Amino acid sequence: MKLLLPVVLTLLIIHSELSGQTTDQAEKQKGNFYFALKTISFVRNKEYFNPEAQGLLFLGTMYQQNRLNWYEGFGYFNPNIEGYTLLGNFLQPSIIYYPYSNLSIRAGMHILNYSGAGKISEIKPIISMKYSFSEKTSLTLGSLEGCENRKLFDPIFDFESIYTKNSQNGFEFITNQNHFTSQTWLDWEHFIFTGDNQREVINFGESFRYSSDKILNYFEINVPGQFMIRHRGGQISNYNERMETFMDFAGGLNINYDLNREKERKIGADLIHFIFYDNTPGSPIFSYKQGHADWFRLHYNSKNLWLEMAYFKSHNFYAPLGNLVYSSITAFTGRTLLPDRSLASCTMNLNIIKMRYLELFLGVDFYYDMNIKELYNAAALHLKFNEAVKIFSIKK
């Protein structure tokens, strides 16, 4: 992780050139206090193939975030697999203060409760500062605002993480320009002190996308680039196990054709290549040190609907934060059981309600594994509320 400081400094130097004057709207926020509340209630169901039991595993989830009341159910349709259900809620209220038009300070609390446990399972503080270099470029230090806007590919960052990993701490640098967007972040998942007998856990990532101007008024070309690095270890701990560093890279090409600009309807095609690399010192953690995958997608999208057909082919691919349906490593034993994956899938994502502060979302996925002749499915339903309300002002 020694490379993090020069990477961040380089990004700040490059993007500081893009900063500009704040707008009148931003100036009006100076001295204001806001109460913020983001809520996601969701149901998430999954099926996975378990080679150990030769059966299908069916997982389910339902959360609500930031006032997060959630239900997570894991049911299994094969008698060789044991199922379980989780009920709970978590709450993330916060106060946001703007001492200056381009600086905000956020303080609040993250509270996690499992129904029936008889006690609060987790309480964490929310403390962050966000500095806006311009309307399009910002830096956040401390508690991050969640991962749902990073648009990471599901094979390297599981879609359901927007429910389960929305509480993150570290830094995040974001810029949204006319032709490209970039989000760079570090999530310090678990911090340790000298002599601790636990591992520190750090996640470092980048999500970049370049978008061209319209070609012949209808075509658009996008070039995405993403990476995720997950490190588990710590030189100052007394943890006896080896350090682990896993790296996943993704890049490719997307072409969209505009069917109707007024109704935001498009059809498109993607070709994404993934590379996995085990950067752990010494021998690899698993039976291989690197792997790769290709992902072909055809999709139709409008303002509220996304339809997709895809084909995923891989060899020795693994992403510790990715959707395990694409992985060569089983979630049950942690070893290589399916080195070659060949998956055909179809997806539907529908925004039943889409407003500035309210979203009702339904997602359904089907996967067919051509190698082991098994069909999996996944479904998600969430209701999201996200709003900040001005409570008072201090005029200087």
Order of alpha helices (4+ residues) and beta strands (2+ residues): alpha-alpha-beta-beta-beta-beta-beta-beta-beta-beta-alpha-beta-beta-beta-beta-beta-beta-beta-beta-beta-beta-beta
